[in-house]
């Protein structure tokens, strides 16, 4: 599973915990095996992103960017 920041700070509803978020940035959660299972990407809150990314991950969550963002 991969978590990417979206750069969006508008109000939204977290699609993982169903809580309404007003200020925190949104993150995009991309499940492993997306093509096989046919599951969709989810817009999640920071709390869920930390849980899915893992606290012991070597790459900090704040520094991660999507590969598409690095090309442009």
PDB file of N, H, CA, C and O in Angstrom:
ATOM      1  N   UNK A   1       0.839  -1.174   0.000  1.00  0.00           N
ATOM      2  CA  UNK A   1       0.000   0.000   0.000  1.00  0.00           C
ATOM      3  C   UNK A   1       0.877   1.227   0.000  1.00  0.00           C
ATOM      4  O   UNK A   1       1.900   1.281   0.682  1.00  0.00           O
ATOM      5  N   UNK A   2       0.475   2.183  -0.751  1.00  0.00           N
ATOM      6  H   UNK A   2      -0.356   2.138  -1.305  1.00  0.00           H
ATOM      7  CA  UNK A   2       1.246   3.399  -0.896  1.00  0.00           C
ATOM      8  C   UNK A   2       0.378   4.587  -0.513  1.00  0.00           C
ATOM      9  O   UNK A   2      -0.808   4.635  -0.838  1.00  0.00           O
ATOM     10  N   UNK A   3       0.977   5.540   0.177  1.00  0.00           N
ATOM     11  H   UNK A   3       1.941   5.502   0.441  1.00  0.00           H
ATOM     12  CA  UNK A   3       0.271   6.756   0.585  1.00  0.00           C
ATOM     13  C   UNK A   3       1.001   7.945  -0.016  1.00  0.00           C
ATOM     14  O   UNK A   3       2.218   8.064   0.132  1.00  0.00           O
ATOM     15  N   UNK A   4       0.259   8.842  -0.704  1.00  0.00           N
ATOM     16  H   UNK A   4      -0.729   8.745  -0.824  1.00  0.00           H
ATOM     17  CA  UNK A   4       0.822  10.029  -1.335  1.00  0.00           C
ATOM     18  C   UNK A   4       0.075  11.264  -0.849  1.00  0.00           C
ATOM     19  O   UNK A   4      -1.152  11.233  -0.757  1.00  0.00           O
ATOM     20  N   UNK A   5       0.786  12.366  -0.532  1.00  0.00           N
ATOM     21  H   UNK A   5       1.783  12.391  -0.607  1.00  0.00           H
ATOM     22  CA  UNK A   5       0.087  13.616  -0.215  1.00  0.00           C
ATOM     23  C   UNK A   5      -0.528  14.210  -1.477  1.00  0.00           C
ATOM     24  O   UNK A   5       0.052  14.111  -2.559  1.00  0.00           O
ATOM     25  N   UNK A   6      -1.685  14.817  -1.344  1.00  0.00           N
ATOM     26  H   UNK A   6      -2.156  14.897  -0.466  1.00  0.00           H
ATOM     27  CA  UNK A   6      -2.351  15.397  -2.507  1.00  0.00           C
ATOM     28  C   UNK A   6      -2.163  16.900  -2.613  1.00  0.00           C
ATOM     29  O   UNK A   6      -2.421  17.476  -3.669  1.00  0.00           O
ATOM     30  N   UNK A   7      -1.714  17.557  -1.527  1.00  0.00           N
ATOM     31  H   UNK A   7      -1.505  17.089  -0.668  1.00  0.00           H
ATOM     32  CA  UNK A   7      -1.546  19.004  -1.556  1.00  0.00           C
ATOM     33  C   UNK A   7      -2.860  19.735  -1.409  1.00  0.00           C
ATOM     34  O   UNK A   7      -2.916  20.948  -1.611  1.00  0.00           O
ATOM     35  N   UNK A   8      -3.909  19.032  -1.066  1.00  0.00           N
ATOM     36  H   UNK A   8      -3.863  18.047  -0.902  1.00  0.00           H
ATOM     37  CA  UNK A   8      -5.232  19.627  -0.945  1.00  0.00           C
ATOM     38  C   UNK A   8      -5.546  19.890   0.522  1.00  0.00           C
ATOM     39  O   UNK A   8      -5.369  19.000   1.354  1.00  0.00           O
ATOM     40  N   UNK A   9      -6.008  21.095   0.856  1.00  0.00           N
ATOM     41  H   UNK A   9      -6.151  21.818   0.180  1.00  0.00           H
ATOM     42  CA  UNK A   9      -6.317  21.436   2.238  1.00  0.00           C
ATOM     43  C   UNK A   9      -7.759  21.895   2.408  1.00  0.00           C
ATOM     44  O   UNK A   9      -8.076  22.571   3.386  1.00  0.00           O
ATOM     45  N   UNK A  10      -8.628  21.545   1.483  1.00  0.00           N
ATOM     46  H   UNK A  10      -8.371  20.995   0.688  1.00  0.00           H
ATOM     47  CA  UNK A  10     -10.030  21.922   1.571  1.00  0.00           C
ATOM     48  C   UNK A  10     -10.778  20.906   2.425  1.00  0.00           C
ATOM     49  O   UNK A  10     -10.274  19.800   2.623  1.00  0.00           O
ATOM     50  N   UNK A  11     -11.946  21.235   2.932  1.00  0.00           N
ATOM     51  H   UNK A  11     -12.355  22.134   2.771  1.00  0.00           H
ATOM     52  CA  UNK A  11     -12.732  20.264   3.704  1.00  0.00           C
ATOM     53  C   UNK A  11     -13.087  19.044   2.860  1.00  0.00           C
ATOM     54  O   UNK A  11     -13.423  19.169   1.683  1.00  0.00           O
ATOM     55  N   UNK A  12     -13.009  17.868   3.470  1.00  0.00           N
ATOM     56  H   UNK A  12     -12.736  17.767   4.426  1.00  0.00           H
ATOM     57  CA  UNK A  12     -13.323  16.612   2.796  1.00  0.00           C
ATOM     58  C   UNK A  12     -13.692  15.570   3.841  1.00  0.00           C
ATOM     59  O   UNK A  12     -13.476  15.776   5.035  1.00  0.00           O
ATOM     60  N   UNK A  13     -14.242  14.466   3.394  1.00  0.00           N
ATOM     61  H   UNK A  13     -14.417  14.299   2.424  1.00  0.00           H
ATOM     62  CA  UNK A  13     -14.563  13.359   4.288  1.00  0.00           C
ATOM     63  C   UNK A  13     -13.579  12.228   4.023  1.00  0.00           C
ATOM     64  O   UNK A  13     -13.412  11.792   2.884  1.00  0.00           O
ATOM     65  N   UNK A  14     -12.932  11.759   5.081  1.00  0.00           N
ATOM     66  H   UNK A  14     -13.067  12.114   6.006  1.00  0.00           H
ATOM     67  CA  UNK A  14     -11.973  10.660   4.959  1.00  0.00           C
ATOM     68  C   UNK A  14     -12.737   9.403   4.535  1.00  0.00           C
ATOM     69  O   UNK A  14     -13.726   9.031   5.168  1.00  0.00           O
ATOM     70  N   UNK A  15     -12.279   8.756   3.470  1.00  0.00           N
ATOM     71  H   UNK A  15     -11.476   9.058   2.956  1.00  0.00           H
ATOM     72  CA  UNK A  15     -12.966   7.584   2.949  1.00  0.00           C
ATOM     73  C   UNK A  15     -12.591   6.303   3.697  1.00  0.00           C
ATOM     74  O   UNK A  15     -13.134   5.237   3.408  1.00  0.00           O
ATOM     75  N   UNK A  16     -11.659   6.401   4.664  1.00  0.00           N
ATOM     76  H   UNK A  16     -11.218   7.267   4.899  1.00  0.00           H
ATOM     77  CA  UNK A  16     -11.271   5.234   5.430  1.00  0.00           C
ATOM     78  C   UNK A  16     -11.959   5.218   6.799  1.00  0.00           C
ATOM     79  O   UNK A  16     -12.491   4.186   7.209  1.00  0.00           O
ATOM     80  N   UNK A  17     -11.952   6.354   7.510  1.00  0.00           N
ATOM     81  H   UNK A  17     -11.520   7.192   7.178  1.00  0.00           H
ATOM     82  CA  UNK A  17     -12.567   6.402   8.842  1.00  0.00           C
ATOM     83  C   UNK A  17     -13.893   7.158   8.837  1.00  0.00           C
ATOM     84  O   UNK A  17     -14.562   7.211   9.870  1.00  0.00           O
ATOM     85  N   UNK A  18     -14.292   7.740   7.717  1.00  0.00           N
ATOM     86  H   UNK A  18     -13.750   7.697   6.878  1.00  0.00           H
ATOM     87  CA  UNK A  18     -15.572   8.454   7.528  1.00  0.00           C
ATOM     88  C   UNK A  18     -15.722   9.685   8.418  1.00  0.00           C
ATOM     89  O   UNK A  18     -16.847  10.081   8.724  1.00  0.00           O
ATOM     90  N   UNK A  19     -14.615  10.298   8.840  1.00  0.00           N
ATOM     91  H   UNK A  19     -13.701   9.976   8.591  1.00  0.00           H
ATOM     92  CA  UNK A  19     -14.686  11.527   9.624  1.00  0.00           C
ATOM     93  C   UNK A  19     -14.518  12.729   8.707  1.00  0.00           C
ATOM     94  O   UNK A  19     -13.747  12.681   7.748  1.00  0.00           O
ATOM     95  N   UNK A  20     -15.235  13.799   8.997  1.00  0.00           N
ATOM     96  H   UNK A  20     -15.861  13.837   9.775  1.00  0.00           H
ATOM     97  CA  UNK A  20     -15.144  15.037   8.213  1.00  0.00           C
ATOM     98  C   UNK A  20     -13.904  15.800   8.652  1.00  0.00           C
ATOM     99  O   UNK A  20     -13.742  16.072   9.842  1.00  0.00           O
ATOM    100  N   UNK A  21     -13.032  16.147   7.725  1.00  0.00           N
ATOM    101  H   UNK A  21     -13.163  15.926   6.759  1.00  0.00           H
ATOM    102  CA  UNK A  21     -11.798  16.875   8.002  1.00  0.00           C
ATOM    103  C   UNK A  21     -11.932  18.291   7.468  1.00  0.00           C
ATOM    104  O   UNK A  21     -12.406  18.490   6.350  1.00  0.00           O
ATOM    105  N   UNK A  22     -11.518  19.279   8.259  1.00  0.00           N
ATOM    106  H   UNK A  22     -11.133  19.117   9.168  1.00  0.00           H
ATOM    107  CA  UNK A  22     -11.656  20.669   7.837  1.00  0.00           C
ATOM    108  C   UNK A  22     -10.349  21.289   7.353  1.00  0.00           C
ATOM    109  O   UNK A  22     -10.337  21.948   6.313  1.00  0.00           O
ATOM    110  N   UNK A  23      -9.237  21.092   8.089  1.00  0.00           N
ATOM    111  H   UNK A  23      -9.247  20.556   8.933  1.00  0.00           H
ATOM    112  CA  UNK A  23      -7.989  21.734   7.721  1.00  0.00           C
ATOM    113  C   UNK A  23      -6.869  20.799   7.285  1.00  0.00           C
ATOM    114  O   UNK A  23      -6.141  21.156   6.358  1.00  0.00           O
ATOM    115  N   UNK A  24      -6.683  19.646   7.878  1.00  0.00           N
ATOM    116  H   UNK A  24      -7.274  19.357   8.631  1.00  0.00           H
ATOM    117  CA  UNK A  24      -5.493  18.850   7.577  1.00  0.00           C
ATOM    118  C   UNK A  24      -5.412  18.457   6.106  1.00  0.00           C
ATOM    119  O   UNK A  24      -6.435  18.340   5.431  1.00  0.00           O
ATOM    120  N   UNK A  25      -4.200  18.256   5.617  1.00  0.00           N
ATOM    121  H   UNK A  25      -3.369  18.351   6.165  1.00  0.00           H
ATOM    122  CA  UNK A  25      -4.059  17.876   4.202  1.00  0.00           C
ATOM    123  C   UNK A  25      -4.600  16.487   3.934  1.00  0.00           C
ATOM    124  O   UNK A  25      -4.604  15.628   4.816  1.00  0.00           O
ATOM    125  N   UNK A  26      -5.052  16.276   2.726  1.00  0.00           N
ATOM    126  H   UNK A  26      -5.049  16.974   2.010  1.00  0.00           H
ATOM    127  CA  UNK A  26      -5.559  14.962   2.310  1.00  0.00           C
ATOM    128  C   UNK A  26      -4.406  14.133   1.761  1.00  0.00           C
ATOM    129  O   UNK A  26      -3.425  14.674   1.251  1.00  0.00           O
ATOM    130  N   UNK A  27      -4.535  12.830   1.870  1.00  0.00           N
ATOM    131  H   UNK A  27      -5.331  12.391   2.285  1.00  0.00           H
ATOM    132  CA  UNK A  27      -3.559  11.891   1.329  1.00  0.00           C
ATOM    133  C   UNK A  27      -4.294  10.912   0.433  1.00  0.00           C
ATOM    134  O   UNK A  27      -5.472  10.626   0.643  1.00  0.00           O
ATOM    135  N   UNK A  28      -3.597  10.407  -0.559  1.00  0.00           N
ATOM    136  H   UNK A  28      -2.640  10.640  -0.729  1.00  0.00           H
ATOM    137  CA  UNK A  28      -4.171   9.443  -1.488  1.00  0.00           C
ATOM    138  C   UNK A  28      -3.599   8.075  -1.158  1.00  0.00           C
ATOM    139  O   UNK A  28      -2.384   7.886  -1.211  1.00  0.00           O
ATOM    140  N   UNK A  29      -4.449   7.120  -0.818  1.00  0.00           N
ATOM    141  H   UNK A  29      -5.436   7.273  -0.775  1.00  0.00           H
ATOM    142  CA  UNK A  29      -4.033   5.760  -0.486  1.00  0.00           C
ATOM    143  C   UNK A  29      -4.256   4.875  -1.701  1.00  0.00           C
ATOM    144  O   UNK A  29      -5.381   4.733  -2.181  1.00  0.00           O
ATOM    145  N   UNK A  30      -3.165   4.276  -2.201  1.00  0.00           N
ATOM    146  H   UNK A  30      -2.251   4.391  -1.811  1.00  0.00           H
ATOM    147  CA  UNK A  30      -3.218   3.400  -3.364  1.00  0.00           C
ATOM    148  C   UNK A  30      -2.983   1.979  -2.886  1.00  0.00           C
ATOM    149  O   UNK A  30      -1.883   1.672  -2.426  1.00  0.00           O
ATOM    150  N   UNK A  31      -3.976   1.095  -2.977  1.00  0.00           N
ATOM    151  H   UNK A  31      -4.869   1.344  -3.351  1.00  0.00           H
ATOM    152  CA  UNK A  31      -3.811  -0.277  -2.479  1.00  0.00           C
ATOM    153  C   UNK A  31      -2.890  -1.106  -3.364  1.00  0.00           C
ATOM    154  O   UNK A  31      -2.803  -0.889  -4.572  1.00  0.00           O
ATOM    155  N   UNK A  32      -2.196  -2.073  -2.731  1.00  0.00           N
ATOM    156  H   UNK A  32      -2.266  -2.250  -1.749  1.00  0.00           H
ATOM    157  CA  UNK A  32      -1.381  -3.014  -3.496  1.00  0.00           C
ATOM    158  C   UNK A  32      -2.308  -3.924  -4.285  1.00  0.00           C
ATOM    159  O   UNK A  32      -3.406  -4.237  -3.824  1.00  0.00           O
ATOM    160  N   UNK A  33      -1.890  -4.346  -5.447  1.00  0.00           N
ATOM    161  H   UNK A  33      -0.999  -4.092  -5.822  1.00  0.00           H
ATOM    162  CA  UNK A  33      -2.706  -5.233  -6.275  1.00  0.00           C
ATOM    163  C   UNK A  33      -3.955  -4.554  -6.794  1.00  0.00           C
ATOM    164  O   UNK A  33      -5.002  -5.187  -6.931  1.00  0.00           O
ATOM    165  N   UNK A  34      -3.849  -3.276  -7.081  1.00  0.00           N
ATOM    166  H   UNK A  34      -2.999  -2.761  -6.969  1.00  0.00           H
ATOM    167  CA  UNK A  34      -5.008  -2.489  -7.526  1.00  0.00           C
ATOM    168  C   UNK A  34      -5.597  -3.042  -8.819  1.00  0.00           C
ATOM    169  O   UNK A  34      -6.817  -3.099  -8.974  1.00  0.00           O
ATOM    170  N   UNK A  35      -4.737  -3.446  -9.743  1.00  0.00           N
ATOM    171  H   UNK A  35      -3.746  -3.400  -9.618  1.00  0.00           H
ATOM    172  CA  UNK A  35      -5.217  -3.952 -11.033  1.00  0.00           C
ATOM    173  C   UNK A  35      -5.905  -5.304 -10.882  1.00  0.00           C
ATOM    174  O   UNK A  35      -6.866  -5.601 -11.592  1.00  0.00           O
ATOM    175  N   UNK A  36      -5.414  -6.115  -9.961  1.00  0.00           N
ATOM    176  H   UNK A  36      -4.633  -5.874  -9.384  1.00  0.00           H
ATOM    177  CA  UNK A  36      -5.993  -7.452  -9.770  1.00  0.00           C
ATOM    178  C   UNK A  36      -7.343  -7.378  -9.067  1.00  0.00           C
ATOM    179  O   UNK A  36      -8.314  -8.007  -9.490  1.00  0.00           O
ATOM    180  N   UNK A  37      -7.390  -6.600  -7.987  1.00  0.00           N
ATOM    181  H   UNK A  37      -6.601  -6.090  -7.644  1.00  0.00           H
ATOM    182  CA  UNK A  37      -8.610  -6.549  -7.183  1.00  0.00           C
ATOM    183  C   UNK A  37      -9.639  -5.557  -7.713  1.00  0.00           C
ATOM    184  O   UNK A  37     -10.828  -5.685  -7.421  1.00  0.00           O
ATOM    185  N   UNK A  38      -9.195  -4.573  -8.486  1.00  0.00           N
ATOM    186  H   UNK A  38      -8.230  -4.469  -8.723  1.00  0.00           H
ATOM    187  CA  UNK A  38     -10.120  -3.572  -9.023  1.00  0.00           C
ATOM    188  C   UNK A  38     -10.558  -2.545  -7.991  1.00  0.00           C
ATOM    189  O   UNK A  38     -11.554  -1.852  -8.200  1.00  0.00           O
ATOM    190  N   UNK A  39      -9.830  -2.432  -6.873  1.00  0.00           N
ATOM    191  H   UNK A  39      -9.021  -2.994  -6.703  1.00  0.00           H
ATOM    192  CA  UNK A  39     -10.206  -1.464  -5.852  1.00  0.00           C
ATOM    193  C   UNK A  39      -9.758  -0.061  -6.263  1.00  0.00           C
ATOM    194  O   UNK A  39      -8.850   0.092  -7.080  1.00  0.00           O
ATOM    195  N   UNK A  40     -10.392   0.950  -5.699  1.00  0.00           N
ATOM    196  H   UNK A  40     -11.129   0.826  -5.035  1.00  0.00           H
ATOM    197  CA  UNK A  40     -10.118   2.329  -6.082  1.00  0.00           C
ATOM    198  C   UNK A  40      -9.208   3.006  -5.064  1.00  0.00           C
ATOM    199  O   UNK A  40      -9.065   2.536  -3.935  1.00  0.00           O
ATOM    200  N   UNK A  41      -8.598   4.110  -5.474  1.00  0.00           N
ATOM    201  H   UNK A  41      -8.714   4.492  -6.391  1.00  0.00           H
ATOM    202  CA  UNK A  41      -7.783   4.918  -4.569  1.00  0.00           C
ATOM    203  C   UNK A  41      -8.709   5.623  -3.586  1.00  0.00           C
ATOM    204  O   UNK A  41      -9.833   5.984  -3.935  1.00  0.00           O
ATOM    205  N   UNK A  42      -8.237   5.817  -2.361  1.00  0.00           N
ATOM    206  H   UNK A  42      -7.323   5.524  -2.078  1.00  0.00           H
ATOM    207  CA  UNK A  42      -9.037   6.472  -1.342  1.00  0.00           C
ATOM    208  C   UNK A  42      -8.372   7.767  -0.900  1.00  0.00           C
ATOM    209  O   UNK A  42      -7.150   7.820  -0.764  1.00  0.00           O
ATOM    210  N   UNK A  43      -9.171   8.819  -0.673  1.00  0.00           N
ATOM    211  H   UNK A  43     -10.164   8.775  -0.784  1.00  0.00           H
ATOM    212  CA  UNK A  43      -8.671  10.060  -0.087  1.00  0.00           C
ATOM    213  C   UNK A  43      -8.832   9.920   1.416  1.00  0.00           C
ATOM    214  O   UNK A  43      -9.947   9.783   1.919  1.00  0.00           O
ATOM    215  N   UNK A  44      -7.699   9.955   2.142  1.00  0.00           N
ATOM    216  H   UNK A  44      -6.793  10.066   1.734  1.00  0.00           H
ATOM    217  CA  UNK A  44      -7.731   9.690   3.575  1.00  0.00           C
ATOM    218  C   UNK A  44      -7.133  10.846   4.360  1.00  0.00           C
ATOM    219  O   UNK A  44      -6.440  11.694   3.797  1.00  0.00           O
ATOM    220  N   UNK A  45      -7.402  10.881   5.669  1.00  0.00           N
ATOM    221  H   UNK A  45      -7.965  10.192   6.126  1.00  0.00           H
ATOM    222  CA  UNK A  45      -6.902  11.933   6.549  1.00  0.00           C
ATOM    223  C   UNK A  45      -5.477  11.605   7.006  1.00  0.00           C
ATOM    224  O   UNK A  45      -4.960  10.522   6.729  1.00  0.00           O
ATOM    225  N   UNK A  46      -4.858  12.546   7.703  1.00  0.00           N
ATOM    226  H   UNK A  46      -5.278  13.425   7.928  1.00  0.00           H
ATOM    227  CA  UNK A  46      -3.475  12.377   8.138  1.00  0.00           C
ATOM    228  C   UNK A  46      -3.353  11.233   9.135  1.00  0.00           C
ATOM    229  O   UNK A  46      -2.384  10.476   9.075  1.00  0.00           O
ATOM    230  N   UNK A  47      -4.296  11.087  10.041  1.00  0.00           N
ATOM    231  H   UNK A  47      -5.083  11.702  10.090  1.00  0.00           H
ATOM    232  CA  UNK A  47      -4.243  10.012  11.032  1.00  0.00           C
ATOM    233  C   UNK A  47      -4.259   8.640  10.362  1.00  0.00           C
ATOM    234  O   UNK A  47      -3.487   7.759  10.742  1.00  0.00           O
ATOM    235  N   UNK A  48      -5.117   8.452   9.384  1.00  0.00           N
ATOM    236  H   UNK A  48      -5.744   9.167   9.076  1.00  0.00           H
ATOM    237  CA  UNK A  48      -5.171   7.179   8.654  1.00  0.00           C
ATOM    238  C   UNK A  48      -3.923   6.990   7.798  1.00  0.00           C
ATOM    239  O   UNK A  48      -3.443   5.867   7.643  1.00  0.00           O
ATOM    240  N   UNK A  49      -3.390   8.089   7.235  1.00  0.00           N
ATOM    241  H   UNK A  49      -3.780   9.001   7.361  1.00  0.00           H
ATOM    242  CA  UNK A  49      -2.180   8.006   6.416  1.00  0.00           C
ATOM    243  C   UNK A  49      -0.994   7.555   7.250  1.00  0.00           C
ATOM    244  O   UNK A  49      -0.188   6.745   6.792  1.00  0.00           O
ATOM    245  N   UNK A  50      -0.875   8.065   8.462  1.00  0.00           N
ATOM    246  H   UNK A  50      -1.529   8.723   8.834  1.00  0.00           H
ATOM    247  CA  UNK A  50       0.212   7.645   9.349  1.00  0.00           C
ATOM    248  C   UNK A  50       0.073   6.172   9.681  1.00  0.00           C
ATOM    249  O   UNK A  50       1.066   5.445   9.705  1.00  0.00           O
ATOM    250  N   UNK A  51      -1.134   5.729   9.935  1.00  0.00           N
ATOM    251  H   UNK A  51      -1.941   6.320   9.915  1.00  0.00           H
ATOM    252  CA  UNK A  51      -1.367   4.321  10.254  1.00  0.00           C
ATOM    253  C   UNK A  51      -1.018   3.414   9.071  1.00  0.00           C
ATOM    254  O   UNK A  51      -0.393   2.371   9.262  1.00  0.00           O
ATOM    255  N   UNK A  52      -1.407   3.791   7.866  1.00  0.00           N
ATOM    256  H   UNK A  52      -1.914   4.639   7.710  1.00  0.00           H
ATOM    257  CA  UNK A  52      -1.153   2.965   6.693  1.00  0.00           C
ATOM    258  C   UNK A  52       0.309   3.037   6.233  1.00  0.00           C
ATOM    259  O   UNK A  52       0.855   2.045   5.751  1.00  0.00           O
ATOM    260  N   UNK A  53       0.935   4.196   6.381  1.00  0.00           N
ATOM    261  H   UNK A  53       0.491   5.002   6.772  1.00  0.00           H
ATOM    262  CA  UNK A  53       2.329   4.369   5.959  1.00  0.00           C
ATOM    263  C   UNK A  53       3.291   3.672   6.920  1.00  0.00           C
ATOM    264  O   UNK A  53       4.304   3.111   6.501  1.00  0.00           O
ATOM    265  N   UNK A  54       2.970   3.714   8.188  1.00  0.00           N
ATOM    266  H   UNK A  54       2.148   4.170   8.528  1.00  0.00           H
ATOM    267  CA  UNK A  54       3.811   3.086   9.205  1.00  0.00           C
ATOM    268  C   UNK A  54       4.743   4.102   9.844  1.00  0.00           C
ATOM    269  O   UNK A  54       5.334   4.928   9.149  1.00  0.00           O
ATOM    270  N   UNK A  55       4.875   4.047  11.149  1.00  0.00           N
ATOM    271  H   UNK A  55       4.394   3.376  11.714  1.00  0.00           H
ATOM    272  CA  UNK A  55       5.736   4.996  11.862  1.00  0.00           C
ATOM    273  C   UNK A  55       7.215   4.670  11.698  1.00  0.00           C
ATOM    274  O   UNK A  55       8.056   5.558  11.835  1.00  0.00           O
ATOM    275  N   UNK A  56       7.549   3.416  11.409  1.00  0.00           N
ATOM    276  H   UNK A  56       6.866   2.695  11.298  1.00  0.00           H
ATOM    277  CA  UNK A  56       8.947   2.996  11.305  1.00  0.00           C
ATOM    278  C   UNK A  56       9.461   3.024   9.866  1.00  0.00           C
ATOM    279  O   UNK A  56      10.577   2.573   9.606  1.00  0.00           O
ATOM    280  N   UNK A  57       8.675   3.541   8.935  1.00  0.00           N
ATOM    281  H   UNK A  57       7.769   3.907   9.146  1.00  0.00           H
ATOM    282  CA  UNK A  57       9.085   3.631   7.541  1.00  0.00           C
ATOM    283  C   UNK A  57      10.237   4.623   7.415  1.00  0.00           C
ATOM    284  O   UNK A  57      10.212   5.682   8.042  1.00  0.00           O
ATOM    285  N   UNK A  58      11.255   4.288   6.604  1.00  0.00           N
ATOM    286  H   UNK A  58      11.276   3.428   6.094  1.00  0.00           H
ATOM    287  CA  UNK A  58      12.439   5.142   6.469  1.00  0.00           C
ATOM    288  C   UNK A  58      12.135   6.454   5.764  1.00  0.00           C
ATOM    289  O   UNK A  58      12.785   7.459   6.051  1.00  0.00           O
ATOM    290  N   UNK A  59      11.170   6.480   4.853  1.00  0.00           N
ATOM    291  H   UNK A  59      10.641   5.664   4.620  1.00  0.00           H
ATOM    292  CA  UNK A  59      10.793   7.700   4.156  1.00  0.00           C
ATOM    293  C   UNK A  59       9.698   8.407   4.945  1.00  0.00           C
ATOM    294  O   UNK A  59       8.604   7.861   5.088  1.00  0.00           O
ATOM    295  N   UNK A  60       9.961   9.609   5.462  1.00  0.00           N
ATOM    296  H   UNK A  60      10.849  10.052   5.346  1.00  0.00           H
ATOM    297  CA  UNK A  60       8.918  10.323   6.216  1.00  0.00           C
ATOM    298  C   UNK A  60       7.701  10.617   5.338  1.00  0.00           C
ATOM    299  O   UNK A  60       7.837  10.869   4.141  1.00  0.00           O
ATOM    300  N   UNK A  61       6.548  10.583   5.923  1.00  0.00           N
ATOM    301  H   UNK A  61       6.438  10.378   6.896  1.00  0.00           H
ATOM    302  CA  UNK A  61       5.304  10.799   5.192  1.00  0.00           C
ATOM    303  C   UNK A  61       5.244  12.197   4.576  1.00  0.00           C
ATOM    304  O   UNK A  61       4.703  12.350   3.481  1.00  0.00           O
ATOM    305  N   UNK A  62       5.777  13.214   5.239  1.00  0.00           N
ATOM    306  H   UNK A  62       6.216  13.090   6.129  1.00  0.00           H
ATOM    307  CA  UNK A  62       5.716  14.593   4.747  1.00  0.00           C
ATOM    308  C   UNK A  62       6.584  14.803   3.515  1.00  0.00           C
ATOM    309  O   UNK A  62       6.298  15.699   2.720  1.00  0.00           O
ATOM    310  N   UNK A  63       7.644  14.001   3.327  1.00  0.00           N
ATOM    311  H   UNK A  63       7.876  13.273   3.972  1.00  0.00           H
ATOM    312  CA  UNK A  63       8.552  14.202   2.213  1.00  0.00           C
ATOM    313  C   UNK A  63       8.168  13.389   0.980  1.00  0.00           C
ATOM    314  O   UNK A  63       8.766  13.570  -0.080  1.00  0.00           O
ATOM    315  N   UNK A  64       7.189  12.505   1.095  1.00  0.00           N
ATOM    316  H   UNK A  64       6.703  12.358   1.957  1.00  0.00           H
ATOM    317  CA  UNK A  64       6.806  11.663  -0.036  1.00  0.00           C
ATOM    318  C   UNK A  64       6.035  12.473  -1.071  1.00  0.00           C
ATOM    319  O   UNK A  64       5.199  13.308  -0.726  1.00  0.00           O
ATOM    320  N   UNK A  65       6.325  12.217  -2.340  1.00  0.00           N
ATOM    321  H   UNK A  65       7.004  11.538  -2.620  1.00  0.00           H
ATOM    322  CA  UNK A  65       5.554  12.809  -3.432  1.00  0.00           C
ATOM    323  C   UNK A  65       5.245  11.727  -4.433  1.00  0.00           C
ATOM    324  O   UNK A  65       5.916  10.696  -4.472  1.00  0.00           O
ATOM    325  N   UNK A  66       4.248  11.952  -5.229  1.00  0.00           N
ATOM    326  H   UNK A  66       3.703  12.789  -5.197  1.00  0.00           H
ATOM    327  CA  UNK A  66       3.885  10.989  -6.263  1.00  0.00           C
ATOM    328  C   UNK A  66       4.903  11.048  -7.385  1.00  0.00           C
ATOM    329  O   UNK A  66       5.526  12.086  -7.610  1.00  0.00           O
ATOM    330  N   UNK A  67       5.072   9.957  -8.078  1.00  0.00           N
ATOM    331  H   UNK A  67       4.566   9.114  -7.895  1.00  0.00           H
ATOM    332  CA  UNK A  67       6.006   9.920  -9.205  1.00  0.00           C
ATOM    333  C   UNK A  67       5.576  10.893 -10.304  1.00  0.00           C
ATOM    334  O   UNK A  67       6.429  11.480 -10.969  1.00  0.00           O
ATOM    335  N   UNK A  68       4.265  11.075 -10.504  1.00  0.00           N
ATOM    336  H   UNK A  68       3.572  10.598  -9.963  1.00  0.00           H
ATOM    337  CA  UNK A  68       3.785  12.003 -11.519  1.00  0.00           C
ATOM    338  C   UNK A  68       4.169  13.442 -11.159  1.00  0.00           C
ATOM    339  O   UNK A  68       4.436  14.252 -12.047  1.00  0.00           O
ATOM    340  N   UNK A  69       4.199  13.762  -9.856  1.00  0.00           N
ATOM    341  H   UNK A  69       3.982  13.104  -9.135  1.00  0.00           H
ATOM    342  CA  UNK A  69       4.561  15.109  -9.433  1.00  0.00           C
ATOM    343  C   UNK A  69       6.046  15.402  -9.656  1.00  0.00           C
ATOM    344  O   UNK A  69       6.408  16.550  -9.915  1.00  0.00           O
ATOM    345  N   UNK A  70       6.908  14.393  -9.561  1.00  0.00           N
ATOM    346  H   UNK A  70       6.614  13.461  -9.350  1.00  0.00           H
ATOM    347  CA  UNK A  70       8.339  14.592  -9.753  1.00  0.00           C
ATOM    348  C   UNK A  70       8.686  14.846 -11.222  1.00  0.00           C
ATOM    349  O   UNK A  70       9.660  15.540 -11.511  1.00  0.00           O
ATOM    350  N   UNK A  71       7.907  14.295 -12.148  1.00  0.00           N
ATOM    351  H   UNK A  71       7.115  13.730 -11.913  1.00  0.00           H
ATOM    352  CA  UNK A  71       8.189  14.480 -13.561  1.00  0.00           C
ATOM    353  C   UNK A  71       7.958  15.910 -14.016  1.00  0.00           C
ATOM    354  O   UNK A  71       8.681  16.415 -14.875  1.00  0.00           O
ATOM    355  N   UNK A  72       6.954  16.564 -13.446  1.00  0.00           N
ATOM    356  H   UNK A  72       6.367  16.154 -12.749  1.00  0.00           H
ATOM    357  CA  UNK A  72       6.554  17.896 -13.917  1.00  0.00           C
ATOM    358  C   UNK A  72       7.256  19.003 -13.304  1.00  0.00           C
ATOM    359  O   UNK A  72       6.992  20.160 -13.632  1.00  0.00           O
TER     360      UNK A  72
END
